[in-house]
Amino acid sequence: MARLSLMLAASIAALTIQPVQAQDSGSLPGPGEPELTQQTANSGGPLDPAQEKVRFDSADLEFEIFPDRHAIAGVATLHFTAKEATDRLVIDLDRNLPVSAIRIDGTALPESAWSNPEGRMTVMLPRPLAAGESVTAQISYAGQPHVAIRAPWIGGFVWATTPDGKPWIATAVQMQGCDMFWPCIDYPTYEPDFVDLHITVPKGLSAPSNGVFKGMDTLPDGRTTWNWHAEHPTLYGVALNVGPYEEISGTYHSRYGNDIPMFFWHLPNEGDKPEQLFAEFAPTLDFFESVIGPYPFASQKLGVVETEHKGMEHQSINAYGNHYAKTANGFDDLFQHEFAHEWFANQLTASNWDDFWLHEGTGSYMQPLYGEWREGHGRYIKMMLDMRPGIRNQHPIVSGTPQSASDVYYDGPAGDIYSKGAWVLHTLRGLIGDQAFFDSLRLAIYGRTDPKPGNFEPVYRSTPEYIAFVNQEAGGDYQWFFDVYLYSAALPKLVQSRDGDQLTFTWKTEGNKPFPMPVDISVNGDVTTLPMTDGTASITVPQGAHVIVDPESKILMQSDQVDAFQTYMMQRAQGAH
């Protein structure tokens, strides 16, 4: 997802712009709308026991969009397989979209067979399912979906208009979930094998979406239906986009030998800016494929669509609303960040939102890594240091217990899953070296260190699984590293004390957790690495010598100067003098 605090001025913005607090996230309707229930507002909350009894196999989704009424109508045909016996289906769907009919395996149900009081609909089956049996549910519904209050962070439908007054519509539902506009099981590990989409829009509008384009049907009155087939889509990544788009397309010949279609749907009359952004697609792909591994959705497409909201990692149809902003880094940070999520969110999907940092920390680390690939270590360090003042350390990045997306983003570590997550990876890379670092990352992403097109499938990952991959590739037990950086809020502090010519350094951590992190010390320009095996070490330093701790900024640690800067920025934001 687009970084709320770090996208433009990185660290400074993090101190002045914070995510809207979500204790009221269940009561954030748009004008004239009923309240969102807590069930609908919090994506990835606990599953209903009946949901645990089924596998979500696939979906066929028909939508018609009515821009003048800010309304939609849908028919969702959902396929499930019972993992154990059940007499019901429990399906998440915002109650703002009333259901008019349900058919089970082609048989119409009476209205008494379903109820949806809180946005989690219970459908009583005509007959019980045994383990291994399959069932098809066809659900017809319509209504006015909730309007996004501040897309993508407080999401829903975005009903905008282009500069010349034409409809410009998008969905952005990461925090609230797929059930904001289609019936699903709103939990990260319930991705279907494939989704077919059929999107009907008024004459003159386009509807780019996920996956592979399967053709457009023109209706007698000029409306068009756009047909798409998407494989292994993330649930919140299924996206509707409607507008008077123009298309730029091309083909990237991958270093792995396959061809990848590339598309950019943009608004008309924007000069050469769309072409300039499209020119970034191929080199960005080359970076990821050379440094990380093959593009996971090459058989579908690299797709980007211009939106009124900032951005979102909708699989193979990433939302882009950065207004073609230029930066000193030489590339569009937002495009690169959202594209990074094709690997870190869409290929590797967090098993639970408590592992949100596996999406956002890795996605954020890819921007300075790209800077290094393009220009060298100086650009990399500059971009890492720009992030550093945005780290708040108010909550651990990982709690160790299941969380909803809102729990993490609004009431938990929030922006730290981006900036602190990226710095954790930077520090880890310096500790274990590039070979172990990138191989452990590939294991997490692809399940193997030698990925090639066709030899991997999308995976679900947890933080403990990633730690195990690091231990495997680095050849040691690095739990201590993650205990301090992920499972603690406070940063480690390096305390100095002097006794004559002996300068002693000691790590202090939250809860006195072990932290044998080696540290470089420069004395009059000569650098020595202190092993810090027991969390402490001494070095002979003559009085008056010039000492620099961690001269190459390898380690994420507490900093008095960063703390002072954060305090200053907070006071300024609050109007203090």
MARBADO-890944 format. One record per residue (C-alpha): residue number from 1; x, y, z. Coordinates in steps of 0.001 Angstrom, whole numbers, plus 500000, padded with zeros to 6 digits. Each point is the difference from the previous one (the first is absolute). Layout:
N
<kolfi NUM <X Y Z>>;
...
//
This chain:
577
<kolfi 1 <500000 500000 500000>>;
<kolfi 2 <501124 503568 499426>>;
<kolfi 3 <502005 501202 502946>>;
<kolfi 4 <497984 502534 501985>>;
<kolfi 5 <503031 501554 501647>>;
<kolfi 6 <503058 499351 497901>>;
<kolfi 7 <499191 500433 496341>>;
<kolfi 8 <501156 503569 499400>>;
<kolfi 9 <502142 501402 502777>>;
<kolfi 10 <500444 496611 501626>>;
<kolfi 11 <501005 500687 503563>>;
<kolfi 12 <498578 503494 500516>>;
<kolfi 13 <496555 499078 498761>>;
<kolfi 14 <499859 497087 502426>>;
<kolfi 15 <500115 502412 502901>>;
<kolfi 16 <497269 502268 498727>>;
<kolfi 17 <497592 497561 498324>>;
<kolfi 18 <498812 496945 501901>>;
<kolfi 19 <497352 497418 499084>>;
<kolfi 20 <496483 500830 501124>>;
<kolfi 21 <499374 498150 503242>>;
<kolfi 22 <497701 497047 499583>>;
<kolfi 23 <498249 499548 503292>>;
<kolfi 24 <497091 501514 498075>>;
<kolfi 25 <500729 498207 496734>>;
<kolfi 26 <496659 498261 500200>>;
<kolfi 27 <498198 503347 499924>>;
<kolfi 28 <501572 501745 497038>>;
<kolfi 29 <497257 500041 497365>>;
<kolfi 30 <499917 502334 497038>>;
<kolfi 31 <497271 502634 499718>>;
<kolfi 32 <496582 498469 500364>>;
<kolfi 33 <501301 496467 500519>>;
<kolfi 34 <499224 497620 502851>>;
<kolfi 35 <502890 499218 502303>>;
<kolfi 36 <502528 497378 499121>>;
<kolfi 37 <499723 497149 502433>>;
<kolfi 38 <503146 499060 501867>>;
<kolfi 39 <499923 496707 498108>>;
<kolfi 40 <500205 501729 496623>>;
<kolfi 41 <502385 502729 501107>>;
<kolfi 42 <502728 497628 501199>>;
<kolfi 43 <501495 497835 497283>>;
<kolfi 44 <501564 496731 501101>>;
<kolfi 45 <498255 499684 503342>>;
<kolfi 46 <499288 496583 501529>>;
<kolfi 47 <498380 497453 497714>>;
<kolfi 48 <496585 498585 500745>>;
<kolfi 49 <500245 496263 500850>>;
<kolfi 50 <497923 499197 496919>>;
<kolfi 51 <502477 501875 497781>>;
<kolfi 52 <502814 497819 501280>>;
<kolfi 53 <498135 496964 498671>>;
<kolfi 54 <500209 501005 496326>>;
<kolfi 55 <502566 500859 497358>>;
<kolfi 56 <499244 502957 497721>>;
<kolfi 57 <500785 498573 496549>>;
<kolfi 58 <499064 502654 497442>>;
<kolfi 59 <497639 502840 499202>>;
<kolfi 60 <498173 501365 496978>>;
<kolfi 61 <499057 503628 500661>>;
<kolfi 62 <497572 502026 497894>>;
<kolfi 63 <499789 503714 500741>>;
<kolfi 64 <498034 502844 498499>>;
<kolfi 65 <501079 503501 500956>>;
<kolfi 66 <497499 502883 500195>>;
<kolfi 67 <502056 503199 500360>>;
<kolfi 68 <497003 502332 500128>>;
<kolfi 69 <498576 498182 503042>>;
<kolfi 70 <503321 499007 501606>>;
<kolfi 71 <498636 496475 499952>>;
<kolfi 72 <500932 496524 498844>>;
<kolfi 73 <498189 496762 499260>>;
<kolfi 74 <501762 496678 500206>>;
<kolfi 75 <499619 496281 499488>>;
<kolfi 76 <502720 497977 501711>>;
<kolfi 77 <500355 496305 499233>>;
<kolfi 78 <502227 498504 502682>>;
<kolfi 79 <501407 496472 500085>>;
<kolfi 80 <500917 498314 503287>>;
<kolfi 81 <501225 496584 501079>>;
<kolfi 82 <499178 498695 503462>>;
<kolfi 83 <503047 499112 502095>>;
<kolfi 84 <497672 498482 502574>>;
<kolfi 85 <496258 499460 500274>>;
<kolfi 86 <497881 503160 500131>>;
<kolfi 87 <496372 501024 499612>>;
<kolfi 88 <500636 503666 499177>>;
<kolfi 89 <502157 502531 498201>>;
<kolfi 90 <501118 503137 501778>>;
<kolfi 91 <500967 502723 497543>>;
<kolfi 92 <501138 503560 500685>>;
<kolfi 93 <498057 502750 498213>>;
<kolfi 94 <499344 503583 501050>>;
<kolfi 95 <496368 500344 501028>>;
<kolfi 96 <499938 503179 497886>>;
<kolfi 97 <499579 497601 497056>>;
<kolfi 98 <496731 498128 500645>>;
<kolfi 99 <499708 496511 498535>>;
<kolfi 100 <496968 499401 497797>>;
<kolfi 101 <500521 496340 499094>>;
<kolfi 102 <502209 497008 500754>>;
<kolfi 103 <500222 496775 498038>>;
<kolfi 104 <501863 496953 501314>>;
<kolfi 105 <501118 497641 497239>>;
<kolfi 106 <497344 501593 497807>>;
<kolfi 107 <497130 499716 502492>>;
<kolfi 108 <498434 503251 501221>>;
<kolfi 109 <499837 500434 503781>>;
<kolfi 110 <497138 501626 501867>>;
<kolfi 111 <500895 503347 501603>>;
<kolfi 112 <499689 498340 503398>>;
<kolfi 113 <503097 497932 499184>>;
<kolfi 114 <502441 502900 500434>>;
<kolfi 115 <500578 502905 502342>>;
<kolfi 116 <502629 502749 500122>>;
<kolfi 117 <499604 502161 503120>>;
<kolfi 118 <503646 501048 500465>>;
<kolfi 119 <501619 499592 496590>>;
<kolfi 120 <500710 496286 500448>>;
<kolfi 121 <497270 498130 498153>>;
<kolfi 122 <498890 496516 501058>>;
<kolfi 123 <498508 497840 497250>>;
<kolfi 124 <498294 496772 501090>>;
<kolfi 125 <500618 497313 497386>>;
<kolfi 126 <497144 497914 498571>>;
<kolfi 127 <501935 496920 501108>>;
<kolfi 128 <503135 499496 502100>>;
<kolfi 129 <503339 499688 498264>>;
<kolfi 130 <502351 497142 500774>>;
<kolfi 131 <503760 500499 500074>>;
<kolfi 132 <501342 500146 496457>>;
<kolfi 133 <496710 501048 498407>>;
<kolfi 134 <499789 503183 497951>>;
<kolfi 135 <497273 502615 499883>>;
<kolfi 136 <499233 503018 497820>>;
<kolfi 137 <498269 503061 501415>>;
<kolfi 138 <498629 502653 497653>>;
<kolfi 139 <499270 503236 501848>>;
<kolfi 140 <498142 502936 498450>>;
<kolfi 141 <500327 503345 501751>>;
<kolfi 142 <499907 503746 499371>>;
<kolfi 143 <500274 503313 501770>>;
<kolfi 144 <502192 502986 500701>>;
<kolfi 145 <503382 498787 501260>>;
<kolfi 146 <501694 501990 502700>>;
<kolfi 147 <501883 503012 498739>>;
<kolfi 148 <503698 500206 500810>>;
<kolfi 149 <500587 502783 502514>>;
<kolfi 150 <503725 500222 499436>>;
<kolfi 151 <501028 497435 497425>>;
<kolfi 152 <501938 497820 500237>>;
<kolfi 153 <500380 500242 503785>>;
<kolfi 154 <496297 500234 500818>>;
<kolfi 155 <498706 498256 496945>>;
<kolfi 156 <497007 498997 497978>>;
<kolfi 157 <498788 501351 496657>>;
<kolfi 158 <501544 503145 498531>>;
<kolfi 159 <497402 501828 497899>>;
<kolfi 160 <501943 502789 498324>>;
<kolfi 161 <499821 501862 496709>>;
<kolfi 162 <502719 500819 497497>>;
<kolfi 163 <500916 503636 499274>>;
<kolfi 164 <497473 499978 497152>>;
<kolfi 165 <497238 498598 502217>>;
<kolfi 166 <499937 496326 499025>>;
<kolfi 167 <499618 497197 502574>>;
<kolfi 168 <503262 498849 501563>>;
<kolfi 169 <499434 497134 502402>>;
<kolfi 170 <502187 497646 502011>>;
<kolfi 171 <499965 497653 502961>>;
<kolfi 172 <502553 500030 502832>>;
<kolfi 173 <499112 497610 502814>>;
<kolfi 174 <503175 498624 501582>>;
<kolfi 175 <499087 501102 503512>>;
<kolfi 176 <496311 499035 499761>>;
<kolfi 177 <500230 497013 497678>>;
<kolfi 178 <498445 498367 496952>>;
<kolfi 179 <496575 499874 501655>>;
<kolfi 180 <499633 503730 499389>>;
<kolfi 181 <498799 499217 496467>>;
<kolfi 182 <499932 496235 499396>>;
<kolfi 183 <499156 496940 502127>>;
<kolfi 184 <503083 498154 501201>>;
<kolfi 185 <501710 498569 503058>>;
<kolfi 186 <501945 503046 501122>>;
<kolfi 187 <503148 498397 501359>>;
<kolfi 188 <503483 500088 498408>>;
<kolfi 189 <500351 496231 499486>>;
<kolfi 190 <496643 499614 498242>>;
<kolfi 191 <501192 501113 496570>>;
<kolfi 192 <498188 498105 497226>>;
<kolfi 193 <501923 498184 497287>>;
<kolfi 194 <498549 502384 497426>>;
<kolfi 195 <497420 502725 499587>>;
<kolfi 196 <498140 500845 496790>>;
<kolfi 197 <498713 503552 499799>>;
<kolfi 198 <497331 501435 497691>>;
<kolfi 199 <499646 503741 500467>>;
<kolfi 200 <497213 501887 498220>>;
<kolfi 201 <500451 503762 499667>>;
<kolfi 202 <498298 502886 498170>>;
<kolfi 203 <500832 500788 496397>>;
<kolfi 204 <503372 501641 499478>>;
<kolfi 205 <501604 498659 503176>>;
<kolfi 206 <502619 497294 500495>>;
<kolfi 207 <500328 497481 502828>>;
<kolfi 208 <503595 498716 500330>>;
<kolfi 209 <500315 497378 502706>>;
<kolfi 210 <502055 497077 501297>>;
<kolfi 211 <501572 497275 497942>>;
<kolfi 212 <499619 499282 496279>>;
<kolfi 213 <497556 501867 497773>>;
<kolfi 214 <497449 497596 498515>>;
<kolfi 215 <498219 502410 497699>>;
<kolfi 216 <497344 502691 500075>>;
<kolfi 217 <496308 499546 499249>>;
<kolfi 218 <497997 502947 498667>>;
<kolfi 219 <496343 500094 501019>>;
<kolfi 220 <497248 501413 497741>>;
<kolfi 221 <499803 503281 501942>>;
<kolfi 222 <503755 500610 499814>>;
<kolfi 223 <500963 498694 503426>>;
<kolfi 224 <503011 497724 500003>>;
<kolfi 225 <500951 496986 502084>>;
<kolfi 226 <503707 499480 500645>>;
<kolfi 227 <501026 496404 500732>>;
<kolfi 228 <503112 499019 501976>>;
<kolfi 229 <501525 496814 501403>>;
<kolfi 230 <502302 500352 503027>>;
<kolfi 231 <501930 497132 501562>>;
<kolfi 232 <500856 499870 503703>>;
<kolfi 233 <498852 503548 500769>>;
<kolfi 234 <500300 501417 503482>>;
<kolfi 235 <496524 500708 501333>>;
<kolfi 236 <500430 503732 500539>>;
<kolfi 237 <501932 500070 496718>>;
<kolfi 238 <496893 499316 497900>>;
<kolfi 239 <499233 503460 498639>>;
<kolfi 240 <497501 501918 497909>>;
<kolfi 241 <501209 502987 497983>>;
<kolfi 242 <497728 501959 497695>>;
<kolfi 243 <500813 503066 497935>>;
<kolfi 244 <500568 501465 496518>>;
<kolfi 245 <503447 498446 499907>>;
<kolfi 246 <502584 500035 497268>>;
<kolfi 247 <502358 497030 499808>>;
<kolfi 248 <503754 499728 499569>>;
<kolfi 249 <501347 496501 499499>>;
<kolfi 250 <503246 498195 499302>>;
<kolfi 251 <501859 496757 500596>>;
<kolfi 252 <502950 499370 502282>>;
<kolfi 253 <502366 497196 499060>>;
<kolfi 254 <501071 498559 503342>>;
<kolfi 255 <503498 498863 500897>>;
<kolfi 256 <498285 496645 500673>>;
<kolfi 257 <499026 499704 496342>>;
<kolfi 258 <496259 500663 500277>>;
<kolfi 259 <498080 503003 498688>>;
<kolfi 260 <497955 502123 502413>>;
<kolfi 261 <497187 502227 498701>>;
<kolfi 262 <499949 503499 501513>>;
<kolfi 263 <497025 502386 500086>>;
<kolfi 264 <499344 503468 501374>>;
<kolfi 265 <496455 501377 499986>>;
<kolfi 266 <500035 503760 500535>>;
<kolfi 267 <497740 502997 499619>>;
<kolfi 268 <500092 501852 496670>>;
<kolfi 269 <501607 503382 499415>>;
<kolfi 270 <502987 499551 502314>>;
<kolfi 271 <502705 500773 497476>>;
<kolfi 272 <503090 497798 500024>>;
<kolfi 273 <499831 499223 503728>>;
<kolfi 274 <498337 496582 499563>>;
<kolfi 275 <502658 498976 497471>>;
<kolfi 276 <502731 501100 502399>>;
<kolfi 277 <498577 497875 502787>>;
<kolfi 278 <499485 497045 497657>>;
<kolfi 279 <503680 500265 499091>>;
<kolfi 280 <500779 499095 503631>>;
<kolfi 281 <498167 496675 499819>>;
<kolfi 282 <502689 497971 498199>>;
<kolfi 283 <503033 501130 502055>>;
<kolfi 284 <498036 499490 503217>>;
<kolfi 285 <499137 496481 498883>>;
<kolfi 286 <503650 499387 499167>>;
<kolfi 287 <501030 501094 503495>>;
<kolfi 288 <497574 497679 501736>>;
<kolfi 289 <500786 497047 497777>>;
<kolfi 290 <503760 500434 500362>>;
<kolfi 291 <500080 500710 503753>>;
<kolfi 292 <496945 498139 501357>>;
<kolfi 293 <498708 497518 497417>>;
<kolfi 294 <497517 499467 497166>>;
<kolfi 295 <496843 502077 499764>>;
<kolfi 296 <497352 497786 501606>>;
<kolfi 297 <497116 500891 497672>>;
<kolfi 298 <501778 500046 496652>>;
<kolfi 299 <497325 497788 498421>>;
<kolfi 300 <497445 502683 500808>>;
<kolfi 301 <501509 503494 499672>>;
<kolfi 302 <501724 502937 501580>>;
<kolfi 303 <497037 502339 500248>>;
<kolfi 304 <499659 503509 501409>>;
<kolfi 305 <496911 502209 499987>>;
<kolfi 306 <499767 503673 500884>>;
<kolfi 307 <497739 500692 502971>>;
<kolfi 308 <498783 503006 501927>>;
<kolfi 309 <501392 498519 503233>>;
<kolfi 310 <503699 499614 500739>>;
<kolfi 311 <500600 496339 499250>>;
<kolfi 312 <499466 496330 500873>>;
<kolfi 313 <501568 496651 499100>>;
<kolfi 314 <497117 498454 498091>>;
<kolfi 315 <501504 496916 498450>>;
<kolfi 316 <500955 500611 496338>>;
<kolfi 317 <497996 503257 500010>>;
<kolfi 318 <501780 502225 502513>>;
<kolfi 319 <498291 503284 500795>>;
<kolfi 320 <502127 503084 499292>>;
<kolfi 321 <499055 503511 501136>>;
<kolfi 322 <503346 501716 500520>>;
<kolfi 323 <499396 502698 497354>>;
<kolfi 324 <503302 499120 498312>>;
<kolfi 325 <501983 501554 502844>>;
<kolfi 326 <503735 500382 499540>>;
<kolfi 327 <502563 499291 502706>>;
<kolfi 328 <503765 500344 500278>>;
<kolfi 329 <500158 496192 500027>>;
<kolfi 330 <499341 499953 496265>>;
<kolfi 331 <496976 497710 500019>>;
<kolfi 332 <496359 500053 501071>>;
<kolfi 333 <500081 498771 503603>>;
<kolfi 334 <496310 499183 500149>>;
<kolfi 335 <499929 497979 496787>>;
<kolfi 336 <503050 498069 501177>>;
<kolfi 337 <498546 499386 503476>>;
<kolfi 338 <496666 498696 498734>>;
<kolfi 339 <501737 497851 497404>>;
<kolfi 340 <502213 498532 502746>>;
<kolfi 341 <496817 498601 501516>>;
<kolfi 342 <499632 497599 497091>>;
<kolfi 343 <502748 498104 501832>>;
<kolfi 344 <499269 501118 503587>>;
<kolfi 345 <496202 499703 500421>>;
<kolfi 346 <498784 498278 496843>>;
<kolfi 347 <502590 497225 499568>>;
<kolfi 348 <500984 499848 503674>>;
<kolfi 349 <496816 500692 501964>>;
<kolfi 350 <500026 500386 503772>>;
<kolfi 351 <498213 497123 501734>>;
<kolfi 352 <498499 502458 502446>>;
<kolfi 353 <500021 503798 500134>>;
<kolfi 354 <502319 499787 503025>>;
<kolfi 355 <502640 499322 497332>>;
<kolfi 356 <499043 503165 498046>>;
<kolfi 357 <503640 501139 500078>>;
<kolfi 358 <500867 497153 497598>>;
<kolfi 359 <498009 501982 497424>>;
<kolfi 360 <500882 503560 500887>>;
<kolfi 361 <503480 499799 501521>>;
<kolfi 362 <501332 497988 497078>>;
<kolfi 363 <498049 502133 497514>>;
<kolfi 364 <501511 503154 501507>>;
<kolfi 365 <503521 498559 500024>>;
<kolfi 366 <499786 499495 496251>>;
<kolfi 367 <500171 503768 499321>>;
<kolfi 368 <503468 500594 501513>>;
<kolfi 369 <501088 496625 498620>>;
<kolfi 370 <498947 501216 496547>>;
<kolfi 371 <501865 503250 500637>>;
<kolfi 372 <503124 497956 500770>>;
<kolfi 373 <499539 497872 496868>>;
<kolfi 374 <499663 503137 497874>>;
<kolfi 375 <502599 502333 501511>>;
<kolfi 376 <502007 498235 502694>>;
<kolfi 377 <500385 499905 503751>>;
<kolfi 378 <499833 503760 500506>>;
<kolfi 379 <496433 500230 498700>>;
<kolfi 380 <499050 496941 502054>>;
<kolfi 381 <501277 501480 503261>>;
<kolfi 382 <498403 503370 499223>>;
<kolfi 383 <496614 498349 499528>>;
<kolfi 384 <500386 497855 503118>>;
<kolfi 385 <500908 503042 502098>>;
<kolfi 386 <497015 501897 498614>>;
<kolfi 387 <497765 497277 501472>>;
<kolfi 388 <501637 499892 503402>>;
<kolfi 389 <498274 502945 501757>>;
<kolfi 390 <496590 498519 499168>>;
<kolfi 391 <500424 497018 502319>>;
<kolfi 392 <497815 500474 503096>>;
<kolfi 393 <500579 496840 502084>>;
<kolfi 394 <496682 500237 501838>>;
<kolfi 395 <498986 496381 499370>>;
<kolfi 396 <501859 496830 499014>>;
<kolfi 397 <499809 499351 496269>>;
<kolfi 398 <498768 496460 500756>>;
<kolfi 399 <497830 499190 503015>>;
<kolfi 400 <500134 496205 499708>>;
<kolfi 401 <496193 499723 500089>>;
<kolfi 402 <497465 500138 497130>>;
<kolfi 403 <499035 503516 498939>>;
<kolfi 404 <497665 501622 497500>>;
<kolfi 405 <501356 502506 497492>>;
<kolfi 406 <498489 502829 502048>>;
<kolfi 407 <501573 498702 503213>>;
<kolfi 408 <503428 500358 498430>>;
<kolfi 409 <499584 503113 497904>>;
<kolfi 410 <497884 502156 502309>>;
<kolfi 411 <500463 498709 503538>>;
<kolfi 412 <503426 498403 499693>>;
<kolfi 413 <503369 500710 498393>>;
<kolfi 414 <498434 501904 497068>>;
<kolfi 415 <502721 501696 497942>>;
<kolfi 416 <502757 498009 501686>>;
<kolfi 417 <499069 496956 497915>>;
<kolfi 418 <501387 502044 497086>>;
<kolfi 419 <503016 501966 501212>>;
<kolfi 420 <501078 497907 502978>>;
<kolfi 421 <499370 496829 498016>>;
<kolfi 422 <502290 501288 497256>>;
<kolfi 423 <502706 500918 502524>>;
<kolfi 424 <499754 496559 501613>>;
<kolfi 425 <500732 498476 496601>>;
<kolfi 426 <502855 502455 499410>>;
<kolfi 427 <501557 499069 503345>>;
<kolfi 428 <499473 496288 499405>>;
<kolfi 429 <501647 500200 496603>>;
<kolfi 430 <503064 501621 501535>>;
<kolfi 431 <500111 497342 502710>>;
<kolfi 432 <499671 496798 497935>>;
<kolfi 433 <501299 501151 496602>>;
<kolfi 434 <498407 500241 496577>>;
<kolfi 435 <500049 496295 499125>>;
<kolfi 436 <498118 498850 503096>>;
<kolfi 437 <497753 503076 499992>>;
<kolfi 438 <498747 499675 496436>>;
<kolfi 439 <499776 496207 500091>>;
<kolfi 440 <497884 500108 503160>>;
<kolfi 441 <497797 502599 498314>>;
<kolfi 442 <499607 497796 496930>>;
<kolfi 443 <499092 497029 502172>>;
<kolfi 444 <497286 502105 501615>>;
<kolfi 445 <498701 501255 496652>>;
<kolfi 446 <500296 496947 497773>>;
<kolfi 447 <500671 497082 502339>>;
<kolfi 448 <503360 499445 498286>>;
<kolfi 449 <503252 501824 499303>>;
<kolfi 450 <500013 499213 496264>>;
<kolfi 451 <496635 501364 498817>>;
<kolfi 452 <499197 499919 496298>>;
<kolfi 453 <496727 500592 498176>>;
<kolfi 454 <497778 496991 500572>>;
<kolfi 455 <501800 498442 502989>>;
<kolfi 456 <498179 501824 502813>>;
<kolfi 457 <496495 500903 501206>>;
<kolfi 458 <498739 502824 502238>>;
<kolfi 459 <500659 499352 503695>>;
<kolfi 460 <498745 501073 503421>>;
<kolfi 461 <502662 500952 502512>>;
<kolfi 462 <500268 500862 503691>>;
<kolfi 463 <502762 501834 501823>>;
<kolfi 464 <501241 496806 501736>>;
<kolfi 465 <500290 498325 496584>>;
<kolfi 466 <502090 502896 498702>>;
<kolfi 467 <502243 499831 503082>>;
<kolfi 468 <500495 496280 499367>>;
<kolfi 469 <501106 500736 496429>>;
<kolfi 470 <502505 502563 501294>>;
<kolfi 471 <501387 497481 502496>>;
<kolfi 472 <500255 497365 497280>>;
<kolfi 473 <501850 502189 497509>>;
<kolfi 474 <502173 501882 502511>>;
<kolfi 475 <500968 496835 501847>>;
<kolfi 476 <499128 501100 503520>>;
<kolfi 477 <497249 500926 502429>>;
<kolfi 478 <498988 503609 499449>>;
<kolfi 479 <496868 499981 502151>>;
<kolfi 480 <501693 502551 502281>>;
<kolfi 481 <500126 502457 497097>>;
<kolfi 482 <496279 499753 499286>>;
<kolfi 483 <499043 499931 503687>>;
<kolfi 484 <501493 503461 500360>>;
<kolfi 485 <499000 501535 496669>>;
<kolfi 486 <496590 498433 499309>>;
<kolfi 487 <498600 498818 503332>>;
<kolfi 488 <501110 503035 502044>>;
<kolfi 489 <498902 503597 499575>>;
<kolfi 490 <503133 501817 501186>>;
<kolfi 491 <503156 500086 497927>>;
<kolfi 492 <503246 498615 501429>>;
<kolfi 493 <502154 502696 501598>>;
<kolfi 494 <503782 499983 499892>>;
<kolfi 495 <501316 501402 503299>>;
<kolfi 496 <503574 501251 500302>>;
<kolfi 497 <502171 500210 503124>>;
<kolfi 498 <503678 500918 500406>>;
<kolfi 499 <502647 498893 502473>>;
<kolfi 500 <503288 501641 499102>>;
<kolfi 501 <500843 498980 496455>>;
<kolfi 502 <497408 497204 500022>>;
<kolfi 503 <496731 500830 498253>>;
<kolfi 504 <497283 497426 500692>>;
<kolfi 505 <496864 499531 497916>>;
<kolfi 506 <496945 498146 501333>>;
<kolfi 507 <496695 499223 498315>>;
<kolfi 508 <496876 500799 502022>>;
<kolfi 509 <496765 498439 498784>>;
<kolfi 510 <496366 499930 500996>>;
<kolfi 511 <499573 497260 502598>>;
<kolfi 512 <503785 499479 500058>>;
<kolfi 513 <499762 497669 497030>>;
<kolfi 514 <503311 498615 498704>>;
<kolfi 515 <501404 502007 497103>>;
<kolfi 516 <503459 498916 498779>>;
<kolfi 517 <499992 502454 497093>>;
<kolfi 518 <503522 500799 498739>>;
<kolfi 519 <500669 503708 499598>>;
<kolfi 520 <502621 501962 498077>>;
<kolfi 521 <501924 502690 501876>>;
<kolfi 522 <502152 502554 498168>>;
<kolfi 523 <502905 501428 502027>>;
<kolfi 524 <501809 502790 498184>>;
<kolfi 525 <498888 498426 496703>>;
<kolfi 526 <501016 496442 500828>>;
<kolfi 527 <496986 497680 500185>>;
<kolfi 528 <499815 497071 502414>>;
<kolfi 529 <497115 497532 500203>>;
<kolfi 530 <499082 499151 503591>>;
<kolfi 531 <498438 496504 500166>>;
<kolfi 532 <497718 500859 502977>>;
<kolfi 533 <499620 496270 500621>>;
<kolfi 534 <498441 500503 503432>>;
<kolfi 535 <498496 503371 499101>>;
<kolfi 536 <503081 501921 501142>>;
<kolfi 537 <503603 500650 498908>>;
<kolfi 538 <502841 502415 500689>>;
<kolfi 539 <502576 501708 497833>>;
<kolfi 540 <503068 502083 500787>>;
<kolfi 541 <499354 503594 499020>>;
<kolfi 542 <502462 502751 500944>>;
<kolfi 543 <498580 503103 501613>>;
<kolfi 544 <499094 502557 497345>>;
<kolfi 545 <499677 497459 497185>>;
<kolfi 546 <497156 500537 497532>>;
<kolfi 547 <497490 497149 500378>>;
<kolfi 548 <497132 499221 497639>>;
<kolfi 549 <497567 497198 500823>>;
<kolfi 550 <498663 497993 497046>>;
<kolfi 551 <501562 502351 497429>>;
<kolfi 552 <498228 498387 497018>>;
<kolfi 553 <496537 499989 501634>>;
<kolfi 554 <499687 496221 499905>>;
<kolfi 555 <497945 499590 503179>>;
<kolfi 556 <496541 501123 501052>>;
<kolfi 557 <500436 501324 503533>>;
<kolfi 558 <498720 502671 502332>>;
<kolfi 559 <501254 503479 499066>>;
<kolfi 560 <499892 503083 502211>>;
<kolfi 561 <500069 502293 496990>>;
<kolfi 562 <497112 498206 498288>>;
<kolfi 563 <497998 500062 503247>>;
<kolfi 564 <500613 503737 500336>>;
<kolfi 565 <498979 500597 496388>>;
<kolfi 566 <496794 498011 500445>>;
<kolfi 567 <499112 501986 503117>>;
<kolfi 568 <500642 503257 498156>>;
<kolfi 569 <497834 498957 497044>>;
<kolfi 570 <497171 498864 502249>>;
<kolfi 571 <500058 503281 501873>>;
<kolfi 572 <500005 501946 496762>>;
<kolfi 573 <497081 497945 498685>>;
<kolfi 574 <498057 500736 503194>>;
<kolfi 575 <500685 503722 499704>>;
<kolfi 576 <502492 500151 502883>>;
<kolfi 577 <502601 502767 500014>>;
//
